[in-house]
Amino acid sequence: MNAIHLLGIAGVDPHERPAARLWAKRLEWPMVLIVLWIPFQWYLEETQAIAPPLARIADWLVWLAFLAETALLSALVRNKSAYLFGNWMNLVIITGGMPFFWQFPPLIGMLRSIRLVLVVMLLVRLSKSARKLLSRHQLGNTLAVAFVTMVLSGIIISRIDPSIGTIWDGMWWAWVTMATVGYGDVVPHSAAGRLFGSLLILFGVVLLSLLTANLAAFFIGGDVEKMEREEQEADRQLKEISARLERIERLLEKRSNS
């Protein structure tokens, strides 16, 4: 049993039915959109920019989307018990994150924190796809991931740490943290904020390495393509010369035999 099974984010096994693997792949990016919406809704609620009834409707839609994904994939996989056991975090989030329980004041804070767990778990599950995407030396995609991470981290830290008052301060903190600069003008003081900062530092180191590699590939990509074209042209010419030599050898053999 590996780490993703222990964390309950194993997803669909690569050896499962083709239909289950196909739908798991199709549902990846819709779930990413839901992940992006969760912290944004959190910010809208905290700033009272969204009416409570609309927020409750959004909560139910998010919960139903996660329930539908789990139910669909559970129905499609061959080994249902193994899928549910490897994705036990889904069951925890579905059970504990049901918006019906949010009407009870003592549970509101704890249950809303489950949404943050949902964000982290989905991003970890999708990290394999993200690594494949970013390993193709695509500078634009890497910059887009860095920007989205900065915005989301700024929203999250401004909500979980009282010392970081605004979302703009949160995004500034997220940017300098991801860049491993750390000016120290904006710092988290709560335990949750420091834990989140530690995780962001680790992610920032990886993202900075990818960004550096993609920048290098971007600047030297033209020279590499030129060298590859020259090598292909040289190989083509060598093949033509080899073919001509073979024809000359056959003609000489015919003349010598005659």
CORUR-V841973 format. One line per field, one symbol per residue. phi: phi as a letter, one per 20 degrees, with the letter a starting at -180 (. if undefined). burial: I if it has 24 or more other C-alpha atoms within 12 Angstrom, else O. Layout:
phi=???
burial=???
This chain:
phi=.efffffmcfmeffefggffffffffegfgfffffffgfffgffffelecfgfffffffffffffffffffffffeffdfffffffcffgffffffeffgfffegfeffffffffffffffffffefffffffffeldffffffffffffffffffffeecffdfdffffffffffffelemfnfccfdefffffffffffffffffffffffffffffeffffffffffffffffffffffffffffffffffffff
burial=OOOIOOOIIIIIIOOOOOOIOOIIIOIIOOIIOIIIIIIIIIIOOOOOOOOOOOIOOIIOOIIIIIOOIIOIIIOOIOOIOOIIIIIIIIIIIIOIIIIOOOOOOOOOOOIIIIIIIIIIIIIIIIIOOIOOOIOOIIIOOIOOIIOIIIIIIIIIIIIIIOOIIOIOIIIIIIIIIIIOOOOOOIIIOOOOIOOIIOOIIOIIOIIIOIIOOIOOOOOOOOOOOOOOOOOOOOOOOOOOOOOOOOOOOOOOOOOOOO
